[in-house]
Amino acid sequence: MNPKIERVIKDIDKTKEKITEFQSRLRELEKQKTELENIEIVEAVRGMDIPLNDLPAILKALREQNGAPFTSGQLGPKSTKPNKEENEE
């Protein structure tokens, strides 16, 4: 086989391997981020001195007060991905 083609094939294989490693690292970092966010939320709630059994009612009242129908049970946006338009500017 042509040496140039062989070199390109090797580069392709190396690149695919790196992509796999980066995807794995990305998943791990996203998991760590979620865990840290969860810890922050728990600490904030605990710092409010709210009894655990009152928490669901308080969260429900907040949702109703804001007038936003959060069907997923969250109080804010789930992700902060920018719009396509923001990326294109």
N, C-alpha and C positions, 0 to 999 in steps of 0.2 A: 504494500500500500504506500501511497505517496507520503513522505515524511511530514509534509505540511498538514495533510489531512489528519495524520496520527496525532500531531501536536495539538491541533484544534480539538480533536476528540478528547484528549487528555485534559485540555483546558475546560471543556464542557463538563467532564466528569468532576473535576475539582470544584467548579462553580456550583454544580448541583449539590455536592457534598456540603459546601459552605452554606448554601441556601437552607438545607435541612438543619444544619447546626444553628443558624440564625433564627429559623422558625421555632426551634425548640427553646432557644434562649428567650425569644419573645414571649412564648407561652408562659415560661417560668416568671419572667418579669411582670407580666399581666396578673399572674396569680399572686405574686408578692404585693403588687399595688392594691389589689382587691382586699387582701388580708389586712394591709395597713389602713385602708379606708374603713374597713369594718371595725378595727380596733379604735380608730378615731371616733366613729359613731358611738360605739359602746361607751367610751370614756365620756363623751359629751352627754349622753343620756344619764349615765351614772352620776355625773357632776350636777345634774339638775335635781337630785334628791326626789325623784318621782317613784312611787311604789310601782313595782313591775306589773301588778294587776291593773293599775290605772293607765298604763302606757297606751294600750290599744284605743281607749276612749279619747285620750288626748290627741293622738295622731289622727283619729277620725274627725275630731272637732277641727283640727288644723286644716285638714283637707276640705271640709265643708266651708270653713271660714274663707279659704282662698278661692272657693268657687270652681276649683279645677277638678274634673272627674278623673282622678287617678285610678284607673282600673287595675294597674299592676301593683298598687299598694305603695308606690314610691312617692316621695315628697318633692322630688326634683327631677331634672332630666337624667336619663340613664347614661347617656354618653355625651361627650363634648366634641364630636367630630365636626369639623368645619364644613360648611356648604361647599359645593363645587365652585360656585361663583367666587367665594373667598380665596380658593386655591388658585384660580385663574388670574387674579389681579396681580 
